[in-house]
Amino acid sequence: MRGDERAHAFSPSNEGHLACDSRFPEVRTSQCYSFAVVTKPDSASIGAVEHANGIAREMFERIADKWTLLVVANLGEVELLRFTELQDRIGNVSHKMLTQTLRQLERDGLVTRTVHPVVPPRVDYRLTPLGRGLLITVTGICMWVRDNLALIETSRSTFDARSTPALNES
């Protein structure tokens, strides 16, 4: 391969997952999620990779948000929820925060919003097929937490027991 060409910025690992290719040290670990293929780097392809990385970061931040996970999980349990039903099911979420979260999820194509022309206004929310795909991942995370809860609690207790004296000494 010539110095001005790149085969793949990412290659399959032994487990079948995509991983950073160590042949390209300019690709840092934090960029391993872009899944970009650049054969002849130029400003347009580099810009496309940077754009994809930016969107990926935004989605990671959105998915990691506690309200997003709770909205997706609750909408996954039932086909359709009104705003107030969703707010009641989640609990402790302000009207403003739930509205912002739902708007972001709608913009990203994870949730659909249906406004019914009635008085008082009725707005329903449901997961899109893309949102249902995310639900599978969210469910997997929830199952991982449930399956490992005892280990997590033990690790926290062990850490807190050895960290508490150090905190008191400072």
C-alpha positions as CSV (number, residue, x, y, z in Angstrom):
1,M,0.0,0.0,0.0
2,R,1.4,3.4,-0.9
3,G,1.7,6.1,1.7
4,D,-1.1,8.2,0.2
5,E,-3.7,5.4,0.4
6,R,-5.6,3.8,3.2
7,A,-7.3,0.4,2.9
8,H,-9.6,0.6,5.9
9,A,-9.5,2.6,9.0
10,F,-11.3,-0.3,10.7
11,S,-11.0,-4.0,10.3
12,P,-12.9,-7.0,11.7
13,S,-11.5,-8.4,14.9
14,N,-11.4,-12.2,15.7
15,E,-14.8,-11.9,17.3
16,G,-16.4,-10.4,14.2
17,H,-16.6,-6.9,15.7
18,L,-15.1,-3.8,14.1
19,A,-12.0,-2.6,15.8
20,C,-9.4,0.1,15.1
21,D,-6.7,-1.0,12.8
22,S,-3.3,-0.5,14.5
23,R,-1.7,0.1,11.1
24,F,-3.1,3.6,11.2
25,P,-1.9,5.3,14.4
26,E,-3.6,8.5,13.4
27,V,-7.0,6.8,14.2
28,R,-7.4,7.1,17.9
29,T,-9.5,4.8,20.0
30,S,-12.1,7.5,20.6
31,Q,-12.7,7.5,16.8
32,C,-13.3,3.7,16.5
33,Y,-17.0,4.1,16.2
34,S,-17.0,6.0,12.9
35,F,-16.7,2.8,10.7
36,A,-15.4,4.9,7.9
37,V,-13.5,3.5,5.0
38,V,-11.0,6.0,3.4
39,T,-9.2,4.7,0.4
40,K,-7.5,8.0,-0.7
41,P,-7.7,10.6,2.0
42,D,-8.6,14.0,0.8
43,S,-10.3,17.0,2.5
44,A,-13.8,15.7,1.5
45,S,-13.3,12.2,2.9
46,I,-11.7,13.5,6.0
47,G,-14.6,15.9,6.5
48,A,-17.0,13.1,6.0
49,V,-15.3,11.0,8.7
50,E,-15.2,14.0,11.1
51,H,-18.9,14.6,10.4
52,A,-19.7,10.9,11.1
53,N,-17.7,11.0,14.3
54,G,-19.6,14.1,15.4
55,I,-23.0,12.5,14.9
56,A,-21.8,9.3,16.7
57,R,-20.6,11.4,19.7
58,E,-24.0,13.2,19.8
59,M,-25.8,9.8,19.7
60,F,-23.6,8.4,22.5
61,E,-24.3,11.4,24.6
62,R,-28.1,11.1,23.9
63,I,-28.2,7.4,24.6
64,A,-26.2,7.8,27.8
65,D,-28.6,10.4,29.1
66,K,-30.8,8.9,31.9
67,W,-34.0,10.4,30.5
68,T,-33.4,8.9,27.1
69,L,-33.0,5.5,28.5
70,L,-36.1,5.8,30.6
71,V,-38.2,7.1,27.7
72,V,-37.1,4.3,25.3
73,A,-37.6,1.7,28.0
74,N,-41.1,2.9,28.9
75,L,-42.2,3.3,25.2
76,G,-40.9,-0.2,24.6
77,E,-43.2,-1.6,27.2
78,V,-46.3,-0.3,25.6
79,E,-47.2,0.5,22.0
80,L,-48.2,4.2,22.6
81,L,-48.1,6.7,25.4
82,R,-49.5,10.1,25.9
83,F,-47.1,12.7,27.3
84,T,-48.6,12.7,30.8
85,E,-48.7,8.9,30.9
86,L,-45.0,8.8,30.0
87,Q,-44.2,11.5,32.6
88,D,-46.1,9.5,35.2
89,R,-44.4,6.2,34.4
90,I,-40.9,7.8,34.5
91,G,-41.5,9.9,37.6
92,N,-39.3,12.8,38.8
93,V,-38.8,14.2,35.3
94,S,-39.8,17.8,34.8
95,H,-42.2,18.8,32.0
96,K,-39.4,20.8,30.4
97,M,-36.8,17.9,30.5
98,L,-39.2,15.4,29.1
99,T,-40.2,17.7,26.3
100,Q,-36.5,18.4,25.4
101,T,-35.7,14.6,25.5
102,L,-38.7,13.7,23.3
103,R,-37.9,16.5,20.8
104,Q,-34.3,15.2,20.5
105,L,-35.5,11.6,20.1
106,E,-38.0,12.7,17.5
107,R,-35.3,14.7,15.6
108,D,-33.0,11.6,15.7
109,G,-35.8,9.4,14.3
110,L,-36.2,7.3,17.4
111,V,-39.7,8.5,18.4
112,T,-42.7,9.6,16.5
113,R,-45.0,12.3,17.8
114,T,-48.7,12.4,16.8
115,V,-50.8,15.5,17.7
116,H,-54.5,14.9,17.7
117,P,-56.7,17.9,16.9
118,V,-58.9,17.7,20.0
119,V,-59.5,19.9,23.0
120,P,-57.7,19.6,25.2
121,P,-54.8,18.7,22.9
122,R,-53.7,15.1,22.9
123,V,-50.1,14.1,21.9
124,D,-49.0,10.5,21.6
125,Y,-45.5,9.1,21.4
126,R,-44.3,5.8,20.1
127,L,-40.9,4.2,19.1
128,T,-40.0,4.1,15.5
129,P,-38.4,1.0,14.0
130,L,-35.0,2.7,14.6
131,G,-36.1,3.3,18.3
132,R,-37.1,-0.3,18.6
133,G,-33.6,-1.2,17.5
134,L,-32.2,0.9,20.3
135,L,-34.6,-0.7,22.7
136,I,-32.9,-4.1,22.0
137,T,-29.6,-2.6,23.1
138,V,-31.2,-0.8,26.1
139,T,-32.8,-4.1,27.2
140,G,-29.4,-5.8,26.9
141,I,-27.9,-3.1,29.2
142,C,-30.7,-3.5,31.7
143,M,-30.2,-7.3,31.7
144,W,-26.4,-6.8,32.2
145,V,-27.0,-4.5,35.2
146,R,-29.6,-7.0,36.7
147,D,-27.3,-9.9,36.2
148,N,-24.3,-8.1,37.7
149,L,-25.9,-6.1,40.4
150,A,-24.5,-8.1,43.3
151,L,-20.9,-7.9,41.9
152,I,-21.3,-4.1,41.3
153,E,-22.5,-3.6,44.9
154,T,-19.6,-5.7,46.2
155,S,-17.1,-3.8,44.2
156,R,-18.6,-0.5,45.4
157,S,-18.5,-1.6,49.0
158,T,-14.9,-2.8,48.7
159,F,-13.9,0.5,47.0
160,D,-15.7,2.7,49.6
161,A,-14.2,0.7,52.5
162,R,-10.7,1.3,51.3
163,S,-11.3,4.9,50.0
164,T,-13.1,6.3,53.1
165,P,-10.0,6.6,55.3
166,A,-8.1,8.4,52.5
167,L,-10.9,10.9,52.2
168,N,-10.9,11.6,55.9
169,E,-7.1,12.1,56.0
170,S,-7.1,14.9,53.4
